[in-house]
Amino acid sequence: MGLGVGNILGMQFKGMPGTEVRRIIPGKNLPVPLRELALPWDDDLAMAMELAEHLVENGGDIGPTKLLERYKRWSIENGRGIGMLTREVLELAQTESIVSPAERAWRLRGGSAGGSAAGNGAIMRVAPVGIRFRRDPVRVVRNAIEDARLTHWDPLCQWTSAATAILIADMIMDRVTPLEETLPSLGCPAPLTKQILEEPPIDIESAQFDGPDMGYTLHAWKIALWVSHTPGSFERLLARIIRCGGDTDTNGAIAGAILGARFGNETIPASWLDPMHDRRRIEQAAAELHRLSSQPDKSQIIGP
């Protein structure tokens, strides 16, 4: 629910400089776009829900072939707000018989870690993985990477997504996973681990998330990390992130997911939930993920 709220509230300011957003909304009172009730979900919430419902249907770990089919179908039937890289990958997956359209798209863009293909389209949707596998950090990482690789092959995308899923799980379980030990032990390269462990500025408004690289996955991760431990409330911290400008719908979705896990559903202002389209479907998926995470799994193997 936090992911959806952050996505919806942030969409109003997408692409705007932070100075302009702060001029429009100088405080924490964000306008509520009730028009969203009549519109399909934006890509952040929509793809997170495809992932959530796949995890419910699959029962165990991610089945990448089945999940990619869900993403492809969503891009054809809805596709609202889809990012350029995600669109490119899913179009390749629809028209060509290749093993990994995400890897091909990454290599066509240079094939270097942290380059132009290191967008935030995987990290924005990963919250369901943290909920589903919250009792097992190893499975959190494994499934987050499996999901990210479907559209975002860049190693930085994979590991920032995994780190964000760990944060979600930690917030729910009231624990702290030592990322400096966990990430390298599971295969994260040292240069990427160093980037991930770098703390965001205390004054998040100075982070310059509104530049030409506003959709960079490392920016999204810094936002997730910042909202996981900065003092404040759901309402105040989400407003501060959106007031930074830039890719506000995705930044809002990521911040909202972390804050929802950190503070609980009851801390989300009721008026912010009002524009949530098909809210019951979201609640059902969340309840099922919670139920599954509380039971021992029959299958521990990633399959097609």
QUIFEN-V640572 format. One line per field, one symbol per residue. phi: phi as a letter, one per 30 degrees, with the letter a starting at -180 (. if undefined). psi: psi as a letter, one per 40 degrees, with the letter a starting at -180 (. if undefined). Layout:
phi = ???
psi = ???
This chain:
phi = .dedddddddedbeidddddddddbdcddddcddddeccddddeddddddddddddddicddcedddddddddddddbidiedddddeddddddcbcbdbddddddddcjicdiddccdcdcddcdeeddddcddbeddededddededdbbdeedddddddddddeedddddhbbddddcddddcjdeeddeddddddddddddcdhdcddcdcddddddddeddddbddkceddddddddddiiddddddddddddddddcjddddeedddedddhdddddddddddddddccdddcccdbd
psi = ddddddddddddeheiidddddddgeaeghihgedddeiiiidddddddddddddddddbihgddddddddddddddcehehidddddddddddeigidgddddddddedfhheaeefieedddeeddddddfdegddddddddddddeddgdhddddddddddddddddddefihhgdddddddeehidddddddehiiidgdeeefeeaefdehddddddddddedehiaidddddddddeeabgddddddddddddddddideehhdddedehhfddddddddddddddeeihidhehhi.
